[in-house]
């Protein structure tokens, strides 16, 4: 599963915008994605910025459109 697909699941469950750092933690907790880097929030942020499904509501904070 790709990060954007997994993040969509996490944000639907949360029903509120979340910081990329918190999304990364939730992805691992739910075993939706396994990171191979220590820069997890950066990877999440880059992936969500590229997708039209997400809106950036504050620095590092994303919501579903």
Secondary structure, DSSP 8 states (H G I E B T S, - for coil): --HHHHHHHHHHHH-S-EEHHHHHHHHHHTTS---SSS-HHHHHHHHHHH-TTEEEEETTEEEE-
